[in-house]
Amino acid sequence: MTVKLEDYKTDALICPRCSNCKWVDHIYIKSYRFAKICPINTRYVFNAYSAQGILDIALALMNGQLDYTPKLLDIIYKCTLCGACDVRCKRNLDIEVLLVIETLRARCVQDGKGPMPEHKVIAENIDRTHNRYGALHQNRLKWLPKEIKPATKADIVYFAGCSSSYVHPKIAQATTRILNAAGAEFMVLGGEEWCCGNPLYTTGQVDAAKKVMEHNIEAIKKSGASTVITSCAECYKTLKVDYPKMLEKSTEEMGFRVLHIVEYAQELMKSGALRFDHPVEMKVTYHDPCQLGRLSEPWVPWRGERKKFGILEPPRKWRRGTNGIYQPPRELLGSIPGIAFVEMERIKENAWCYGAGSGT
């Protein structure tokens, strides 16, 4: 990726420091208790721990007005990259808030100051064992249920991800059982599946992220599959958005389609291949994951420049978070007999980050 922090200097400069990035849009606020949208500002209650604070830091570093300190790095890496500030800002202004923060982390790594020590441990694990946990690579398929027999050749490949493979195998098992119940043939990459690279990319370790990206893309292409299904929101966003971003391509140009299991299950349900006949008497709600929701819109590269008053030439296709994967999980839950579905206060692009991922 050839993008430099200076490419986003205007974005950092024209931020009006209005603090809207810390709050849900007033037209959606239902209570003061759930009115905040920035998790780090809510946690640390200090302006530096917010989008506008981090943009100030980025601008000051570019202008040579700040030096790296342990506290400065702590602030930069406390952000969860949930994107709430980005979509909130884009309700009023077209500023690439999230790209400034991502690129600032890449600058920290380029300058030899980042990432944080705990991030280096994860990077070493990925380099050595191809997963973030440092678990044995030969155990990557141990989660596979005995009754499930993946195809040797199919149009669909299931990308399980590190967490589902090693820590939460029930997620991967449930995913393959859904596919099996619908009669959908699928492959797995097995030992050819490496960590998607999300922990590397989001902590600014772009070169390391490119290494695993190149391997995974080659493995997917070699499989011959045209559709990649994930059950992990991080894997989903990384494959669909960050891979094309690093390659300076659009999502459409990648040569394969990336679907989360909720999207594919919705397709199966609409076609009649998947049915829910057994009642489940339960009151449930649904949490919109940041990387499946507001951050999942397809990536469209832009090449141009900012003119006077911040006008872009040529115009840019903005990712505003409103077209994330919101309806499929709700339709699936609504189709299960007996389910009483209730919404939370902060939903969809205004959803509250669960507080992990992206190096936090």
Buried (B, 14 or more C-beta within 10 A) or exposed (E): BEBEBEBBBBBBBBBEEEEBBBBBBEEBBEEEEBBBBBBBBBEBEEBBBBBBBBBBBBBBBBEEEBEBEEEBBEBBBBBBBBBBBBBBBBBEBBBBBBBBBBBBBBBBBBEEBBBBEEBEEBBEBBEEBBBBBBBEBEEBBEBBEEEBEBEEEBBBBBBBBBBBBBBBBEBBBBBBEBBBEBEBBBBBBEEBBBBBBBBBBBBBBBEBBBBBBBBBBEBBEEBEBEBBBBBBBBBBBBBBBBBBBBBEBBBEEBEBBBBBBBBBBBBBBEEEEBEBEEEEEEEEEBBBBBBBBBBBBBBBBEEEEBEEEEEBEEEBEBBBBBEBBBEBBBBBBEBBEEBEEEEBBBBBBBBBBBEEBBBB
